[in-house]
């Protein structure tokens, strides 16, 4: 299904498809970011709406369809992908950052609601992974590839560690180390950190625009 459409008929079909199945785990991994970093006031309307529809409404509506099965079983797991952008305010990715912050608060709230009914709810915090959404092609100290990240994420379910939010964990070791360093030095939500994020993403945007201009001249 195309989550950008926010089509109720899609969710109705999903409910029919899983009716009667013994579903034990829901992984909310659908997500969309900006095509390139962009000031909020220059964000295309369709891109802004797609991010909200996919990241927020899509996750909520899918969970509304699947979670009742877990509640009926009195056990199960809901695992939702978060992001450093939801943990640290990120200028030039404002809509995406806000959507991931929304998921953080929603997930922690839902965890307390469903705990008495035997359903575990966890949010996974990730920094960079070499995926189509991140547009990063090469691994590095702070950027792993999908398979090792997934192994780490599945192997550390339930291990919250020293997280700010309950029922949250940062499975990849270098992401967790980077997060700890930021938290214990400059602070994740300090003006210094937010300004650094702005400068970094403004630079990424400028390089992307220059590349697009060079590619356009070649055509």
PyMOL commands that place a pseudoatom at each C-alpha (Angstrom):
pseudoatom trace, name=CA, resn=UNK, resi=1, chain=A, elem=C, hetatm=0, pos=[0.000, 0.000, 0.000]
pseudoatom trace, name=CA, resn=UNK, resi=2, chain=A, elem=C, hetatm=0, pos=[1.093, 3.568, -0.653]
pseudoatom trace, name=CA, resn=UNK, resi=3, chain=A, elem=C, hetatm=0, pos=[1.133, 5.240, 2.742]
pseudoatom trace, name=CA, resn=UNK, resi=4, chain=A, elem=C, hetatm=0, pos=[1.334, 8.708, 1.198]
pseudoatom trace, name=CA, resn=UNK, resi=5, chain=A, elem=C, hetatm=0, pos=[-2.265, 8.316, -0.022]
pseudoatom trace, name=CA, resn=UNK, resi=6, chain=A, elem=C, hetatm=0, pos=[-3.747, 7.947, 3.488]
pseudoatom trace, name=CA, resn=UNK, resi=7, chain=A, elem=C, hetatm=0, pos=[-6.507, 5.853, 1.948]
pseudoatom trace, name=CA, resn=UNK, resi=8, chain=A, elem=C, hetatm=0, pos=[-8.903, 4.316, 4.491]
pseudoatom trace, name=CA, resn=UNK, resi=9, chain=A, elem=C, hetatm=0, pos=[-9.699, 1.521, 2.026]
pseudoatom trace, name=CA, resn=UNK, resi=10, chain=A, elem=C, hetatm=0, pos=[-6.071, 0.339, 2.304]
pseudoatom trace, name=CA, resn=UNK, resi=11, chain=A, elem=C, hetatm=0, pos=[-6.372, -0.050, 6.062]
pseudoatom trace, name=CA, resn=UNK, resi=12, chain=A, elem=C, hetatm=0, pos=[-9.698, -1.840, 5.666]
pseudoatom trace, name=CA, resn=UNK, resi=13, chain=A, elem=C, hetatm=0, pos=[-8.030, -4.312, 3.289]
pseudoatom trace, name=CA, resn=UNK, resi=14, chain=A, elem=C, hetatm=0, pos=[-5.179, -4.785, 5.752]
pseudoatom trace, name=CA, resn=UNK, resi=15, chain=A, elem=C, hetatm=0, pos=[-7.665, -5.561, 8.536]
pseudoatom trace, name=CA, resn=UNK, resi=16, chain=A, elem=C, hetatm=0, pos=[-9.333, -8.195, 6.334]
pseudoatom trace, name=CA, resn=UNK, resi=17, chain=A, elem=C, hetatm=0, pos=[-5.986, -9.735, 5.355]
pseudoatom trace, name=CA, resn=UNK, resi=18, chain=A, elem=C, hetatm=0, pos=[-4.863, -10.308, 8.942]
pseudoatom trace, name=CA, resn=UNK, resi=19, chain=A, elem=C, hetatm=0, pos=[-8.253, -11.229, 10.399]
pseudoatom trace, name=CA, resn=UNK, resi=20, chain=A, elem=C, hetatm=0, pos=[-7.938, -14.587, 12.116]
pseudoatom trace, name=CA, resn=UNK, resi=21, chain=A, elem=C, hetatm=0, pos=[-4.127, -14.613, 11.999]
pseudoatom trace, name=CA, resn=UNK, resi=22, chain=A, elem=C, hetatm=0, pos=[-2.103, -15.129, 15.179]
pseudoatom trace, name=CA, resn=UNK, resi=23, chain=A, elem=C, hetatm=0, pos=[-0.039, -11.945, 14.783]
pseudoatom trace, name=CA, resn=UNK, resi=24, chain=A, elem=C, hetatm=0, pos=[2.559, -11.497, 17.512]
pseudoatom trace, name=CA, resn=UNK, resi=25, chain=A, elem=C, hetatm=0, pos=[4.816, -8.685, 16.289]
pseudoatom trace, name=CA, resn=UNK, resi=26, chain=A, elem=C, hetatm=0, pos=[4.225, -5.389, 14.497]
pseudoatom trace, name=CA, resn=UNK, resi=27, chain=A, elem=C, hetatm=0, pos=[7.263, -3.518, 13.172]
pseudoatom trace, name=CA, resn=UNK, resi=28, chain=A, elem=C, hetatm=0, pos=[6.457, 0.070, 12.196]
pseudoatom trace, name=CA, resn=UNK, resi=29, chain=A, elem=C, hetatm=0, pos=[9.297, 0.671, 9.755]
pseudoatom trace, name=CA, resn=UNK, resi=30, chain=A, elem=C, hetatm=0, pos=[7.582, 2.710, 7.045]
pseudoatom trace, name=CA, resn=UNK, resi=31, chain=A, elem=C, hetatm=0, pos=[9.061, 6.190, 6.795]
pseudoatom trace, name=CA, resn=UNK, resi=32, chain=A, elem=C, hetatm=0, pos=[9.820, 9.149, 4.579]
pseudoatom trace, name=CA, resn=UNK, resi=33, chain=A, elem=C, hetatm=0, pos=[12.205, 12.076, 4.893]
pseudoatom trace, name=CA, resn=UNK, resi=34, chain=A, elem=C, hetatm=0, pos=[12.899, 15.154, 2.768]
pseudoatom trace, name=CA, resn=UNK, resi=35, chain=A, elem=C, hetatm=0, pos=[14.440, 14.688, -0.672]
pseudoatom trace, name=CA, resn=UNK, resi=36, chain=A, elem=C, hetatm=0, pos=[17.238, 17.032, 0.463]
pseudoatom trace, name=CA, resn=UNK, resi=37, chain=A, elem=C, hetatm=0, pos=[17.538, 19.274, 3.558]
pseudoatom trace, name=CA, resn=UNK, resi=38, chain=A, elem=C, hetatm=0, pos=[15.226, 22.236, 3.063]
pseudoatom trace, name=CA, resn=UNK, resi=39, chain=A, elem=C, hetatm=0, pos=[14.078, 25.285, 5.066]
pseudoatom trace, name=CA, resn=UNK, resi=40, chain=A, elem=C, hetatm=0, pos=[10.571, 24.703, 6.389]
pseudoatom trace, name=CA, resn=UNK, resi=41, chain=A, elem=C, hetatm=0, pos=[9.138, 27.697, 4.500]
pseudoatom trace, name=CA, resn=UNK, resi=42, chain=A, elem=C, hetatm=0, pos=[10.508, 26.271, 1.238]
pseudoatom trace, name=CA, resn=UNK, resi=43, chain=A, elem=C, hetatm=0, pos=[9.313, 22.710, 1.861]
pseudoatom trace, name=CA, resn=UNK, resi=44, chain=A, elem=C, hetatm=0, pos=[7.031, 21.572, -0.988]
pseudoatom trace, name=CA, resn=UNK, resi=45, chain=A, elem=C, hetatm=0, pos=[3.507, 21.041, 0.312]
pseudoatom trace, name=CA, resn=UNK, resi=46, chain=A, elem=C, hetatm=0, pos=[3.253, 17.518, -1.084]
pseudoatom trace, name=CA, resn=UNK, resi=47, chain=A, elem=C, hetatm=0, pos=[6.542, 16.537, 0.575]
pseudoatom trace, name=CA, resn=UNK, resi=48, chain=A, elem=C, hetatm=0, pos=[5.392, 17.942, 3.914]
pseudoatom trace, name=CA, resn=UNK, resi=49, chain=A, elem=C, hetatm=0, pos=[2.058, 16.135, 3.729]
pseudoatom trace, name=CA, resn=UNK, resi=50, chain=A, elem=C, hetatm=0, pos=[3.656, 12.874, 2.611]
pseudoatom trace, name=CA, resn=UNK, resi=51, chain=A, elem=C, hetatm=0, pos=[6.034, 12.880, 5.575]
pseudoatom trace, name=CA, resn=UNK, resi=52, chain=A, elem=C, hetatm=0, pos=[3.169, 13.396, 8.009]
pseudoatom trace, name=CA, resn=UNK, resi=53, chain=A, elem=C, hetatm=0, pos=[0.933, 10.840, 6.274]
pseudoatom trace, name=CA, resn=UNK, resi=54, chain=A, elem=C, hetatm=0, pos=[3.638, 8.166, 6.139]
pseudoatom trace, name=CA, resn=UNK, resi=55, chain=A, elem=C, hetatm=0, pos=[5.483, 8.682, 9.412]
pseudoatom trace, name=CA, resn=UNK, resi=56, chain=A, elem=C, hetatm=0, pos=[2.613, 9.684, 11.671]
pseudoatom trace, name=CA, resn=UNK, resi=57, chain=A, elem=C, hetatm=0, pos=[-0.795, 8.716, 10.295]
pseudoatom trace, name=CA, resn=UNK, resi=58, chain=A, elem=C, hetatm=0, pos=[0.489, 5.561, 8.626]
pseudoatom trace, name=CA, resn=UNK, resi=59, chain=A, elem=C, hetatm=0, pos=[2.065, 4.304, 11.837]
pseudoatom trace, name=CA, resn=UNK, resi=60, chain=A, elem=C, hetatm=0, pos=[-0.957, 5.184, 13.951]
pseudoatom trace, name=CA, resn=UNK, resi=61, chain=A, elem=C, hetatm=0, pos=[-3.522, 3.670, 11.602]
pseudoatom trace, name=CA, resn=UNK, resi=62, chain=A, elem=C, hetatm=0, pos=[-1.542, 0.467, 11.052]
pseudoatom trace, name=CA, resn=UNK, resi=63, chain=A, elem=C, hetatm=0, pos=[-1.130, 0.069, 14.806]
pseudoatom trace, name=CA, resn=UNK, resi=64, chain=A, elem=C, hetatm=0, pos=[-4.865, 0.603, 15.294]
pseudoatom trace, name=CA, resn=UNK, resi=65, chain=A, elem=C, hetatm=0, pos=[-5.473, -2.307, 12.911]
pseudoatom trace, name=CA, resn=UNK, resi=66, chain=A, elem=C, hetatm=0, pos=[-2.909, -4.731, 14.347]
pseudoatom trace, name=CA, resn=UNK, resi=67, chain=A, elem=C, hetatm=0, pos=[-2.719, -3.933, 18.079]
pseudoatom trace, name=CA, resn=UNK, resi=68, chain=A, elem=C, hetatm=0, pos=[-6.175, -5.337, 18.961]
pseudoatom trace, name=CA, resn=UNK, resi=69, chain=A, elem=C, hetatm=0, pos=[-4.916, -8.792, 17.942]
pseudoatom trace, name=CA, resn=UNK, resi=70, chain=A, elem=C, hetatm=0, pos=[-1.964, -8.467, 20.319]
pseudoatom trace, name=CA, resn=UNK, resi=71, chain=A, elem=C, hetatm=0, pos=[-4.229, -7.279, 23.118]
pseudoatom trace, name=CA, resn=UNK, resi=72, chain=A, elem=C, hetatm=0, pos=[-6.537, -10.245, 22.556]
pseudoatom trace, name=CA, resn=UNK, resi=73, chain=A, elem=C, hetatm=0, pos=[-3.542, -12.614, 22.736]
pseudoatom trace, name=CA, resn=UNK, resi=74, chain=A, elem=C, hetatm=0, pos=[-2.395, -10.812, 25.923]
pseudoatom trace, name=CA, resn=UNK, resi=75, chain=A, elem=C, hetatm=0, pos=[1.160, -10.756, 24.581]
pseudoatom trace, name=CA, resn=UNK, resi=76, chain=A, elem=C, hetatm=0, pos=[3.077, -9.295, 21.664]
pseudoatom trace, name=CA, resn=UNK, resi=77, chain=A, elem=C, hetatm=0, pos=[5.468, -6.592, 20.569]
pseudoatom trace, name=CA, resn=UNK, resi=78, chain=A, elem=C, hetatm=0, pos=[5.096, -3.284, 18.738]
pseudoatom trace, name=CA, resn=UNK, resi=79, chain=A, elem=C, hetatm=0, pos=[8.465, -2.011, 17.485]
pseudoatom trace, name=CA, resn=UNK, resi=80, chain=A, elem=C, hetatm=0, pos=[8.597, 1.475, 15.930]
pseudoatom trace, name=CA, resn=UNK, resi=81, chain=A, elem=C, hetatm=0, pos=[11.560, 3.087, 14.155]
pseudoatom trace, name=CA, resn=UNK, resi=82, chain=A, elem=C, hetatm=0, pos=[12.582, 6.387, 15.680]
pseudoatom trace, name=CA, resn=UNK, resi=83, chain=A, elem=C, hetatm=0, pos=[15.478, 8.632, 14.728]
pseudoatom trace, name=CA, resn=UNK, resi=84, chain=A, elem=C, hetatm=0, pos=[18.155, 10.948, 16.094]
pseudoatom trace, name=CA, resn=UNK, resi=85, chain=A, elem=C, hetatm=0, pos=[16.165, 13.654, 14.286]
pseudoatom trace, name=CA, resn=UNK, resi=86, chain=A, elem=C, hetatm=0, pos=[13.280, 13.019, 16.671]
pseudoatom trace, name=CA, resn=UNK, resi=87, chain=A, elem=C, hetatm=0, pos=[15.643, 13.146, 19.625]
pseudoatom trace, name=CA, resn=UNK, resi=88, chain=A, elem=C, hetatm=0, pos=[17.594, 16.246, 18.532]
pseudoatom trace, name=CA, resn=UNK, resi=89, chain=A, elem=C, hetatm=0, pos=[15.736, 19.161, 16.883]
pseudoatom trace, name=CA, resn=UNK, resi=90, chain=A, elem=C, hetatm=0, pos=[17.014, 19.254, 13.310]
pseudoatom trace, name=CA, resn=UNK, resi=91, chain=A, elem=C, hetatm=0, pos=[16.688, 22.466, 11.268]
pseudoatom trace, name=CA, resn=UNK, resi=92, chain=A, elem=C, hetatm=0, pos=[16.310, 21.960, 7.509]
pseudoatom trace, name=CA, resn=UNK, resi=93, chain=A, elem=C, hetatm=0, pos=[14.601, 18.645, 8.322]
pseudoatom trace, name=CA, resn=UNK, resi=94, chain=A, elem=C, hetatm=0, pos=[11.969, 20.280, 10.500]
pseudoatom trace, name=CA, resn=UNK, resi=95, chain=A, elem=C, hetatm=0, pos=[8.920, 18.310, 9.342]
pseudoatom trace, name=CA, resn=UNK, resi=96, chain=A, elem=C, hetatm=0, pos=[10.744, 14.976, 9.446]
pseudoatom trace, name=CA, resn=UNK, resi=97, chain=A, elem=C, hetatm=0, pos=[12.285, 15.831, 12.819]
pseudoatom trace, name=CA, resn=UNK, resi=98, chain=A, elem=C, hetatm=0, pos=[8.879, 16.762, 14.205]
pseudoatom trace, name=CA, resn=UNK, resi=99, chain=A, elem=C, hetatm=0, pos=[7.277, 13.576, 12.881]
pseudoatom trace, name=CA, resn=UNK, resi=100, chain=A, elem=C, hetatm=0, pos=[9.897, 11.425, 14.609]
pseudoatom trace, name=CA, resn=UNK, resi=101, chain=A, elem=C, hetatm=0, pos=[9.549, 13.376, 17.862]
pseudoatom trace, name=CA, resn=UNK, resi=102, chain=A, elem=C, hetatm=0, pos=[5.818, 12.719, 17.619]
pseudoatom trace, name=CA, resn=UNK, resi=103, chain=A, elem=C, hetatm=0, pos=[6.482, 8.977, 17.298]
pseudoatom trace, name=CA, resn=UNK, resi=104, chain=A, elem=C, hetatm=0, pos=[8.736, 9.066, 20.357]
pseudoatom trace, name=CA, resn=UNK, resi=105, chain=A, elem=C, hetatm=0, pos=[6.072, 10.541, 22.620]
pseudoatom trace, name=CA, resn=UNK, resi=106, chain=A, elem=C, hetatm=0, pos=[3.330, 8.420, 21.080]
pseudoatom trace, name=CA, resn=UNK, resi=107, chain=A, elem=C, hetatm=0, pos=[5.317, 5.204, 21.507]
pseudoatom trace, name=CA, resn=UNK, resi=108, chain=A, elem=C, hetatm=0, pos=[6.263, 5.892, 25.135]
pseudoatom trace, name=CA, resn=UNK, resi=109, chain=A, elem=C, hetatm=0, pos=[2.649, 6.768, 25.911]
pseudoatom trace, name=CA, resn=UNK, resi=110, chain=A, elem=C, hetatm=0, pos=[1.284, 3.690, 24.163]
pseudoatom trace, name=CA, resn=UNK, resi=111, chain=A, elem=C, hetatm=0, pos=[3.774, 1.488, 26.031]
pseudoatom trace, name=CA, resn=UNK, resi=112, chain=A, elem=C, hetatm=0, pos=[2.228, 2.417, 29.375]
pseudoatom trace, name=CA, resn=UNK, resi=113, chain=A, elem=C, hetatm=0, pos=[-1.290, 1.923, 28.051]
pseudoatom trace, name=CA, resn=UNK, resi=114, chain=A, elem=C, hetatm=0, pos=[-0.661, -1.573, 26.707]
pseudoatom trace, name=CA, resn=UNK, resi=115, chain=A, elem=C, hetatm=0, pos=[1.724, -2.855, 29.402]
pseudoatom trace, name=CA, resn=UNK, resi=116, chain=A, elem=C, hetatm=0, pos=[-1.107, -4.138, 31.662]
pseudoatom trace, name=CA, resn=UNK, resi=117, chain=A, elem=C, hetatm=0, pos=[-2.461, -6.074, 28.675]
pseudoatom trace, name=CA, resn=UNK, resi=118, chain=A, elem=C, hetatm=0, pos=[0.818, -7.934, 28.098]
pseudoatom trace, name=CA, resn=UNK, resi=119, chain=A, elem=C, hetatm=0, pos=[1.895, -6.024, 24.991]
pseudoatom trace, name=CA, resn=UNK, resi=120, chain=A, elem=C, hetatm=0, pos=[5.425, -4.572, 24.863]
pseudoatom trace, name=CA, resn=UNK, resi=121, chain=A, elem=C, hetatm=0, pos=[5.947, -1.323, 22.936]
pseudoatom trace, name=CA, resn=UNK, resi=122, chain=A, elem=C, hetatm=0, pos=[9.475, -0.198, 22.055]
pseudoatom trace, name=CA, resn=UNK, resi=123, chain=A, elem=C, hetatm=0, pos=[10.958, 2.632, 19.995]
pseudoatom trace, name=CA, resn=UNK, resi=124, chain=A, elem=C, hetatm=0, pos=[14.296, 2.121, 18.221]
pseudoatom trace, name=CA, resn=UNK, resi=125, chain=A, elem=C, hetatm=0, pos=[16.567, 5.161, 17.883]
pseudoatom trace, name=CA, resn=UNK, resi=126, chain=A, elem=C, hetatm=0, pos=[18.865, 5.153, 14.871]
pseudoatom trace, name=CA, resn=UNK, resi=127, chain=A, elem=C, hetatm=0, pos=[21.455, 7.545, 13.477]
pseudoatom trace, name=CA, resn=UNK, resi=128, chain=A, elem=C, hetatm=0, pos=[22.726, 6.892, 9.935]
pseudoatom trace, name=CA, resn=UNK, resi=129, chain=A, elem=C, hetatm=0, pos=[22.212, 3.602, 8.090]
pseudoatom trace, name=CA, resn=UNK, resi=130, chain=A, elem=C, hetatm=0, pos=[23.057, 3.052, 4.410]
pseudoatom trace, name=CA, resn=UNK, resi=131, chain=A, elem=C, hetatm=0, pos=[19.507, 3.073, 3.083]
pseudoatom trace, name=CA, resn=UNK, resi=132, chain=A, elem=C, hetatm=0, pos=[17.714, 4.758, 0.197]
pseudoatom trace, name=CA, resn=UNK, resi=133, chain=A, elem=C, hetatm=0, pos=[16.169, 7.246, 2.613]
pseudoatom trace, name=CA, resn=UNK, resi=134, chain=A, elem=C, hetatm=0, pos=[19.480, 8.355, 4.142]
pseudoatom trace, name=CA, resn=UNK, resi=135, chain=A, elem=C, hetatm=0, pos=[21.132, 8.497, 0.683]
pseudoatom trace, name=CA, resn=UNK, resi=136, chain=A, elem=C, hetatm=0, pos=[24.409, 7.464, 2.355]
pseudoatom trace, name=CA, resn=UNK, resi=137, chain=A, elem=C, hetatm=0, pos=[26.151, 4.805, 0.286]
pseudoatom trace, name=CA, resn=UNK, resi=138, chain=A, elem=C, hetatm=0, pos=[29.275, 4.001, 2.289]
pseudoatom trace, name=CA, resn=UNK, resi=139, chain=A, elem=C, hetatm=0, pos=[29.539, 2.687, 5.825]
pseudoatom trace, name=CA, resn=UNK, resi=140, chain=A, elem=C, hetatm=0, pos=[31.609, 4.540, 8.415]
pseudoatom trace, name=CA, resn=UNK, resi=141, chain=A, elem=C, hetatm=0, pos=[32.048, 4.677, 12.171]
pseudoatom trace, name=CA, resn=UNK, resi=142, chain=A, elem=C, hetatm=0, pos=[28.632, 6.317, 12.607]
pseudoatom trace, name=CA, resn=UNK, resi=143, chain=A, elem=C, hetatm=0, pos=[26.921, 4.755, 9.585]
pseudoatom trace, name=CA, resn=UNK, resi=144, chain=A, elem=C, hetatm=0, pos=[26.291, 1.030, 9.476]
pseudoatom trace, name=CA, resn=UNK, resi=145, chain=A, elem=C, hetatm=0, pos=[24.577, -1.078, 6.825]
pseudoatom trace, name=CA, resn=UNK, resi=146, chain=A, elem=C, hetatm=0, pos=[21.040, -2.469, 7.243]
pseudoatom trace, name=CA, resn=UNK, resi=147, chain=A, elem=C, hetatm=0, pos=[21.768, -6.119, 8.117]
pseudoatom trace, name=CA, resn=UNK, resi=148, chain=A, elem=C, hetatm=0, pos=[24.078, -5.476, 11.109]
pseudoatom trace, name=CA, resn=UNK, resi=149, chain=A, elem=C, hetatm=0, pos=[21.705, -2.763, 12.340]
pseudoatom trace, name=CA, resn=UNK, resi=150, chain=A, elem=C, hetatm=0, pos=[18.711, -5.107, 12.150]
pseudoatom trace, name=CA, resn=UNK, resi=151, chain=A, elem=C, hetatm=0, pos=[20.620, -7.846, 13.992]
pseudoatom trace, name=CA, resn=UNK, resi=152, chain=A, elem=C, hetatm=0, pos=[21.516, -5.388, 16.739]
pseudoatom trace, name=CA, resn=UNK, resi=153, chain=A, elem=C, hetatm=0, pos=[17.962, -4.026, 16.917]
pseudoatom trace, name=CA, resn=UNK, resi=154, chain=A, elem=C, hetatm=0, pos=[16.381, -7.479, 17.206]
pseudoatom trace, name=CA, resn=UNK, resi=155, chain=A, elem=C, hetatm=0, pos=[19.032, -8.693, 19.639]
pseudoatom trace, name=CA, resn=UNK, resi=156, chain=A, elem=C, hetatm=0, pos=[18.537, -5.830, 22.099]
pseudoatom trace, name=CA, resn=UNK, resi=157, chain=A, elem=C, hetatm=0, pos=[14.759, -5.592, 22.298]
pseudoatom trace, name=CA, resn=UNK, resi=158, chain=A, elem=C, hetatm=0, pos=[13.770, -4.657, 25.830]
pseudoatom trace, name=CA, resn=UNK, resi=159, chain=A, elem=C, hetatm=0, pos=[17.185, -3.272, 26.813]
pseudoatom trace, name=CA, resn=UNK, resi=160, chain=A, elem=C, hetatm=0, pos=[16.450, 0.406, 27.346]
pseudoatom trace, name=CA, resn=UNK, resi=161, chain=A, elem=C, hetatm=0, pos=[19.764, 1.245, 28.996]
pseudoatom trace, name=CA, resn=UNK, resi=162, chain=A, elem=C, hetatm=0, pos=[20.294, 4.866, 30.037]
pseudoatom trace, name=CA, resn=UNK, resi=163, chain=A, elem=C, hetatm=0, pos=[17.683, 6.380, 27.739]
pseudoatom trace, name=CA, resn=UNK, resi=164, chain=A, elem=C, hetatm=0, pos=[15.862, 9.647, 28.327]
pseudoatom trace, name=CA, resn=UNK, resi=165, chain=A, elem=C, hetatm=0, pos=[12.551, 8.087, 27.320]
pseudoatom trace, name=CA, resn=UNK, resi=166, chain=A, elem=C, hetatm=0, pos=[11.156, 4.871, 28.716]
pseudoatom trace, name=CA, resn=UNK, resi=167, chain=A, elem=C, hetatm=0, pos=[10.691, 1.841, 26.430]
pseudoatom trace, name=CA, resn=UNK, resi=168, chain=A, elem=C, hetatm=0, pos=[13.312, 3.222, 24.041]
pseudoatom trace, name=CA, resn=UNK, resi=169, chain=A, elem=C, hetatm=0, pos=[16.691, 1.869, 22.986]
pseudoatom trace, name=CA, resn=UNK, resi=170, chain=A, elem=C, hetatm=0, pos=[19.607, 2.726, 20.674]
pseudoatom trace, name=CA, resn=UNK, resi=171, chain=A, elem=C, hetatm=0, pos=[20.855, -0.665, 19.438]
pseudoatom trace, name=CA, resn=UNK, resi=172, chain=A, elem=C, hetatm=0, pos=[23.888, 0.184, 17.289]
pseudoatom trace, name=CA, resn=UNK, resi=173, chain=A, elem=C, hetatm=0, pos=[26.966, 0.660, 19.501]
pseudoatom trace, name=CA, resn=UNK, resi=174, chain=A, elem=C, hetatm=0, pos=[28.441, 3.744, 17.784]
pseudoatom trace, name=CA, resn=UNK, resi=175, chain=A, elem=C, hetatm=0, pos=[25.038, 5.468, 17.660]
pseudoatom trace, name=CA, resn=UNK, resi=176, chain=A, elem=C, hetatm=0, pos=[24.600, 4.812, 21.385]
pseudoatom trace, name=CA, resn=UNK, resi=177, chain=A, elem=C, hetatm=0, pos=[28.112, 6.081, 22.134]
pseudoatom trace, name=CA, resn=UNK, resi=178, chain=A, elem=C, hetatm=0, pos=[27.602, 9.237, 20.062]
pseudoatom trace, name=CA, resn=UNK, resi=179, chain=A, elem=C, hetatm=0, pos=[24.268, 9.855, 21.763]
pseudoatom trace, name=CA, resn=UNK, resi=180, chain=A, elem=C, hetatm=0, pos=[25.818, 9.427, 25.223]
pseudoatom trace, name=CA, resn=UNK, resi=181, chain=A, elem=C, hetatm=0, pos=[28.636, 11.852, 24.389]
pseudoatom trace, name=CA, resn=UNK, resi=182, chain=A, elem=C, hetatm=0, pos=[26.218, 14.520, 23.129]
pseudoatom trace, name=CA, resn=UNK, resi=183, chain=A, elem=C, hetatm=0, pos=[23.931, 14.109, 26.139]
pseudoatom trace, name=CA, resn=UNK, resi=184, chain=A, elem=C, hetatm=0, pos=[26.805, 14.385, 28.609]
pseudoatom trace, name=CA, resn=UNK, resi=185, chain=A, elem=C, hetatm=0, pos=[28.641, 17.291, 26.970]
pseudoatom trace, name=CA, resn=UNK, resi=186, chain=A, elem=C, hetatm=0, pos=[26.807, 19.902, 24.892]
pseudoatom trace, name=CA, resn=UNK, resi=187, chain=A, elem=C, hetatm=0, pos=[23.293, 18.494, 25.417]
pseudoatom trace, name=CA, resn=UNK, resi=188, chain=A, elem=C, hetatm=0, pos=[20.939, 17.051, 22.802]
pseudoatom trace, name=CA, resn=UNK, resi=189, chain=A, elem=C, hetatm=0, pos=[18.561, 20.019, 22.788]
pseudoatom trace, name=CA, resn=UNK, resi=190, chain=A, elem=C, hetatm=0, pos=[20.968, 22.872, 23.495]
pseudoatom trace, name=CA, resn=UNK, resi=191, chain=A, elem=C, hetatm=0, pos=[21.207, 25.902, 21.225]
pseudoatom trace, name=CA, resn=UNK, resi=192, chain=A, elem=C, hetatm=0, pos=[24.778, 24.811, 20.376]
pseudoatom trace, name=CA, resn=UNK, resi=193, chain=A, elem=C, hetatm=0, pos=[23.626, 21.380, 19.155]
pseudoatom trace, name=CA, resn=UNK, resi=194, chain=A, elem=C, hetatm=0, pos=[20.683, 22.762, 17.199]
pseudoatom trace, name=CA, resn=UNK, resi=195, chain=A, elem=C, hetatm=0, pos=[22.930, 25.365, 15.522]
pseudoatom trace, name=CA, resn=UNK, resi=196, chain=A, elem=C, hetatm=0, pos=[25.453, 22.641, 14.611]
pseudoatom trace, name=CA, resn=UNK, resi=197, chain=A, elem=C, hetatm=0, pos=[22.617, 20.607, 13.092]
pseudoatom trace, name=CA, resn=UNK, resi=198, chain=A, elem=C, hetatm=0, pos=[21.491, 23.654, 11.106]
pseudoatom trace, name=CA, resn=UNK, resi=199, chain=A, elem=C, hetatm=0, pos=[25.011, 24.314, 9.778]
pseudoatom trace, name=CA, resn=UNK, resi=200, chain=A, elem=C, hetatm=0, pos=[25.534, 20.658, 8.840]
pseudoatom trace, name=CA, resn=UNK, resi=201, chain=A, elem=C, hetatm=0, pos=[22.265, 20.308, 6.964]
pseudoatom trace, name=CA, resn=UNK, resi=202, chain=A, elem=C, hetatm=0, pos=[22.599, 23.701, 5.276]
pseudoatom trace, name=CA, resn=UNK, resi=203, chain=A, elem=C, hetatm=0, pos=[25.953, 22.485, 3.945]
pseudoatom trace, name=CA, resn=UNK, resi=204, chain=A, elem=C, hetatm=0, pos=[24.422, 19.200, 2.765]
pseudoatom trace, name=CA, resn=UNK, resi=205, chain=A, elem=C, hetatm=0, pos=[21.675, 21.173, 0.994]
pseudoatom trace, name=CA, resn=UNK, resi=206, chain=A, elem=C, hetatm=0, pos=[24.140, 23.485, -0.733]
pseudoatom trace, name=CA, resn=UNK, resi=207, chain=A, elem=C, hetatm=0, pos=[26.244, 20.566, -1.964]
pseudoatom trace, name=CA, resn=UNK, resi=208, chain=A, elem=C, hetatm=0, pos=[23.131, 18.771, -3.241]
pseudoatom trace, name=CA, resn=UNK, resi=209, chain=A, elem=C, hetatm=0, pos=[21.978, 21.878, -5.113]
pseudoatom trace, name=CA, resn=UNK, resi=210, chain=A, elem=C, hetatm=0, pos=[25.427, 22.361, -6.679]
pseudoatom trace, name=CA, resn=UNK, resi=211, chain=A, elem=C, hetatm=0, pos=[25.461, 18.729, -7.797]
pseudoatom trace, name=CA, resn=UNK, resi=212, chain=A, elem=C, hetatm=0, pos=[21.980, 19.087, -9.310]
pseudoatom trace, name=CA, resn=UNK, resi=213, chain=A, elem=C, hetatm=0, pos=[23.142, 22.185, -11.178]
pseudoatom trace, name=CA, resn=UNK, resi=214, chain=A, elem=C, hetatm=0, pos=[26.197, 20.348, -12.545]
pseudoatom trace, name=CA, resn=UNK, resi=215, chain=A, elem=C, hetatm=0, pos=[24.050, 17.383, -13.625]
pseudoatom trace, name=CA, resn=UNK, resi=216, chain=A, elem=C, hetatm=0, pos=[21.588, 19.742, -15.350]
pseudoatom trace, name=CA, resn=UNK, resi=217, chain=A, elem=C, hetatm=0, pos=[24.421, 21.291, -17.408]
pseudoatom trace, name=CA, resn=UNK, resi=218, chain=A, elem=C, hetatm=0, pos=[25.488, 17.849, -18.646]
pseudoatom trace, name=CA, resn=UNK, resi=219, chain=A, elem=C, hetatm=0, pos=[22.056, 17.131, -20.106]
for i in range(1, 219): cmd.bond("trace and resi %d" % i, "trace and resi %d" % (i + 1))
show_as sticks, trace
zoom trace
